[in-house]
């Protein structure tokens, strides 16, 4: 696979904004160490947010799935900013108006939600609507499972049915699930199953990404584009690339 021009631009933005960075001592939510991290929260200005939305919007338009989509849903918190930026970009660049939505961390039962126990903030779900879910990355996919539970609960509360067209991640970490012992302690060095494949098999929701991390790294290395490494912008050295490759060999889905 080779990156398309907009994917290469996305990779450059990941490097320039510090959204992709390397640092010793990084730990993922599931307890595993990682030499790198992806944080799309670095797209934190109006211009950068708009550009981030453009990448997600272009992917959806070119996937030919846009006619099926009524609502763009982003899990709180980072996904919510992506959903809004994407909806704005679809309107300004394509004159396509779509609702955006995000979930509450706690159910609201007062104000506009009095007596309804709204789970979704904007209350946009309607019977037969099509959802397109967006988020920054997927590692264990735990937050995505949680979001699907909230979607199910919202459909019950509103007595409606809907369909999930797909889920698009900014970056596919190409990572397997974590393994734990009987006491719930992480087992380092042990590879689980493909997290995204398991998610799709279990839920039926297809998962896409703007770019897989291996292709992003290959492009950044080939072009010698500086990334943030230990707090300084510098090209990825052969030794750091080997650390990355060894990490994917240990915890990744690539064979």
C-alpha positions in Angstrom: 0.0 0.0 0.0 1.2 3.5 -0.8 -0.3 6.7 0.7 -2.5 8.9 -1.4 -1.6 12.6 -1.6 -4.1 13.6 1.1 -2.8 10.8 3.4 0.8 12.1 2.9 -0.4 15.6 3.9 -2.0 14.1 6.9 1.2 12.3 7.9 3.1 15.6 7.5 0.6 17.4 9.7 1.0 14.6 12.4 4.7 15.3 12.4 4.5 19.1 12.3 1.9 19.5 15.0 3.5 17.0 17.4 0.4 14.9 17.2 2.8 12.0 16.5 5.7 12.0 19.0 8.3 9.7 20.5 9.3 9.7 24.1 10.7 7.2 26.6 8.4 6.0 29.3 5.1 6.3 27.4 2.3 3.9 28.6 -0.9 3.1 26.8 -4.3 3.0 28.6 -4.2 -0.8 28.5 -0.9 -0.8 30.5 1.5 -1.6 27.7 4.6 0.5 27.0 4.8 2.3 23.7 7.7 4.2 22.0 5.3 6.6 20.4 1.9 8.2 20.9 -0.7 9.8 18.7 -2.7 12.8 20.1 -5.0 14.5 17.6 -5.7 17.0 20.3 -2.7 18.9 19.0 -4.9 20.1 16.2 -5.9 22.8 18.6 -6.3 26.0 16.6 -9.1 27.0 14.3 -6.8 26.5 11.2 -5.5 23.1 12.4 -9.0 21.9 13.5 -10.3 22.8 10.1 -7.5 20.9 8.4 -8.1 17.9 10.6 -11.8 18.0 9.6 -10.8 18.1 6.0 -8.9 14.9 6.1 -11.8 13.0 7.7 -14.3 14.7 5.4 -12.3 13.8 2.3 -12.0 10.2 3.3 -15.8 9.9 3.8 -16.6 11.6 0.4 -14.1 9.4 -1.5 -15.4 6.3 0.2 -18.8 6.9 -1.5 -20.5 6.2 1.8 -21.6 9.8 2.5 -25.1 9.3 1.1 -25.7 6.8 3.8 -24.6 9.1 6.6 -26.9 11.5 8.4 -25.0 12.1 11.7 -21.3 12.2 12.4 -20.7 10.9 15.9 -17.5 11.4 17.9 -16.9 9.9 21.4 -16.1 12.4 24.0 -13.7 14.1 24.3 -11.4 14.1 21.3 -13.8 12.4 19.0 -16.3 15.2 19.6 -14.0 17.8 18.3 -13.2 15.7 15.2 -16.9 15.2 14.5 -17.6 19.0 14.7 -14.6 19.9 12.5 -15.6 17.3 9.9 -19.2 18.5 9.8 -18.1 22.1 9.3 -15.7 21.1 6.5 -18.3 19.1 4.7 -20.5 22.2 4.6 -17.9 24.7 3.6 -16.0 22.6 1.1 -18.8 20.4 -0.3 -22.1 22.2 0.7 -23.2 19.0 2.4 -24.9 19.6 5.7 -24.7 16.8 8.3 -25.5 16.8 12.0 -22.7 16.1 14.5 -23.1 14.4 17.8 -21.2 13.3 20.9 -21.9 11.4 24.0 -22.2 12.6 27.6 -19.8 11.2 30.2 -22.7 11.4 32.6 -26.4 11.2 31.7 -28.2 14.5 31.9 -31.7 14.6 33.2 -32.3 18.4 33.7 -32.8 21.5 31.5 -33.6 20.4 27.9 -33.1 16.8 29.0 -35.7 16.9 31.8 -37.5 13.6 32.1 -35.6 12.1 29.2 -32.2 11.0 30.5 -30.4 12.0 27.3 -27.1 10.2 26.6 -26.2 12.2 23.5 -25.6 15.9 23.8 -27.2 17.3 20.7 -30.2 14.9 20.6 -29.8 14.4 16.9 -30.7 10.7 16.6 -33.9 9.8 14.7 -35.5 6.7 13.5 -33.6 5.1 10.5 -30.6 7.5 10.7 -27.2 6.5 9.6 -24.2 7.1 11.9 -20.5 7.7 10.9 -18.3 7.4 14.0 -14.9 9.2 14.1 -12.1 9.1 16.6 -8.4 9.7 16.8 -6.9 6.2 17.3 -7.9 2.7 18.3 -5.7 0.6 20.5 -7.9 -1.9 22.5 -11.1 -0.4 21.0 -12.5 -0.3 24.6 -13.9 3.2 24.2 -15.6 2.2 21.0 -17.3 -0.7 22.7 -18.5 1.7 25.4 -19.8 4.1 22.7 -21.8 1.3 21.0 -23.4 0.5 24.3 -24.5 4.2 24.7 -25.8 4.2 21.2 -27.9 1.1 21.9 -29.2 2.7 25.1 -30.1 5.9 23.3 -32.1 3.9 20.7 -34.0 2.1 23.5 -34.7 5.4 25.3 -36.0 7.0 22.1 -37.7 3.9 20.7 -35.9 4.1 17.4 -33.6 2.0 15.2 -30.5 3.2 13.3 -27.6 1.9 11.4 -23.9 2.4 11.9 -22.3 3.0 8.4 -18.8 2.7 9.7 -16.1 3.9 12.1 -13.1 6.0 10.9 -9.9 6.4 12.9 -7.3 9.0 12.3 -4.5 6.5 12.7 -4.6 2.8 12.8 -2.0 1.7 15.4 -2.1 -1.8 13.8 -2.0 -3.2 17.3 -3.2 -6.4 19.0 -5.1 -6.5 22.3 -3.3 -6.6 25.6 -3.0 -9.9 27.6 -3.6 -10.1 31.3 -3.0 -12.8 33.9 -5.7 -14.2 36.3 -5.0 -11.3 38.7 -5.6 -8.8 35.9 -2.0 -7.8 35.6 -0.7 -7.0 32.2 1.5 -9.6 30.6 4.2 -7.7 28.7 5.6 -9.1 25.5 2.6 -11.3 24.8 0.5 -10.6 21.7 -3.2 -10.8 21.8 -5.6 -10.7 18.8 -6.1 -8.0 16.2 -8.1 -5.4 18.1 -9.8 -3.9 15.1 -10.6 -7.2 13.4 -12.1 -8.5 16.7 -14.2 -5.3 17.0 -15.6 -5.7 13.5 -16.3 -9.4 14.0 -18.0 -8.8 17.3 -20.1 -5.7 16.4 -20.4 -5.9 12.6 -19.2 -2.3 12.4 -16.6 -1.8 9.6 -13.5 0.1 10.7 -11.4 2.4 8.5 -8.5 4.8 9.1 -7.0 7.8 7.4 -3.7 6.0 7.5 -2.0 3.0 9.1 0.9 3.9 11.4 3.4 1.7 9.5 2.8 3.6 6.3 3.0 6.9 8.1 6.3 6.0 9.5 7.6 4.7 6.2 6.7 7.9 4.5 8.1 10.2 7.2 11.4 8.2 7.2 11.7 8.2 3.4 11.1 12.0 3.2 13.2 12.7 6.3 10.4 14.8 7.8 11.2 15.9 11.3 8.9 14.6 14.2 9.0 15.4 17.9 11.4 13.1 19.6 12.1 13.6 23.3 10.9 17.2 23.0 12.9 18.1 19.9 12.0 18.1 16.2 14.3 15.9 14.3 14.2 13.3 11.5 13.6 9.7 12.5 16.9 7.9 12.8 17.5 4.3 11.7 17.9 3.3 15.3 14.5 4.8 16.3 12.9 3.2 13.2 14.2 -0.1 14.4 12.7 0.5 17.9 9.4 1.2 16.2 9.6 -1.9 13.9 10.5 -4.1 16.9 7.5 -2.7 18.8 5.2 -3.6 15.9 6.7 -7.0 15.7 6.0 -7.5 19.4 2.5 -6.0 19.7 1.4 -5.3 16.2 -0.9 -7.0 13.7 1.6 -7.2 10.9 3.2 -10.6 10.3 
